[in-house]
Amino acid sequence: MPEISKPGKSVYVKMGVWWDANQGHIHLTAPGVHGFHTTLNNTPGSKRCHDNLFRKLANLLEDEGAPHPSVKGSEDAG
């Protein structure tokens, strides 16, 4: 279940993140949050393209030893 910050301005959720090499997408789920399952990729022109978040999540997966896409270059400042 999501946790709400003391000031009530933020919601914290536990997330599941995994790489599907066949699709070329990173999946995001939030257990306990009904219907929260989405994907993103780094394919220009795709409605699921979010290059910055894709790189950050790919690096997270790599750092944790999970299957991950290859991403080149450093992360954006933004």
N, C-alpha and C positions, 0 to 999 in steps of 0.2 A: 504494500500500500504506500502511496506517496506520503511524504512527510512535509509539513508546512513549517517554514521558518518562524521564529518568534515574532518578527515584525509582520508576518503574514504576506510578504511580498514575493517570496520565492517558494517553489515546490521542488522537493528533491525526490527523485525516483531511482530505483535500481534498474539498470539497463542491461539487456543482453545484446551483444554485438558479435556478428560472425561474417566471414567472407564466403561467398558462393562463387567459386571460380567459373562454373559453367554459365552462370548468368552475367558475371562481371559486376556483381552488385555486393555492397556491404549491407547487411540486414540489421535493423534495430528493433528490439522489442522492449516493452516495459511490463514485466510480470505484475499482475494485479491491477493493471490499467486496461479496462475492456477495449478491445479492438486496436490496441497500439502495436502495430507491426508495419514498418515501412522499409524502403530500400533507397539506396543512393549509389550513384556511380560518378565517374569522372569523364564521361563521354560528352564532348561539346555538342550542343543542340538537343540533348536528351532532356525531357522534363524532369528526370531524376538526377540531373547533373548538379553536383555541388563539390567542386574541386577542392576547396579549402577543407571542408569537413571530411571529405573522402581521405585526404592525406593525413589528417589528424587521427582518424580512426584506423587507417592502415598502419600508421606508426604505433598506435596503441596495441593493435593486434600483434604486430611484430615484436614489440617490447615484451609482451606477455608470452611469447612463444607459440602463438596460435597461427593457423593458416592465415595468410594475408596477401594482398596484391603487392606487386612491386611498384613503388613510387619513387620518383627521382626528384631531387631538389629539396631545399629546406622549406619549412613551413612559412606561410605568410605571417606578417605582423598583424594582419587583420583577420 
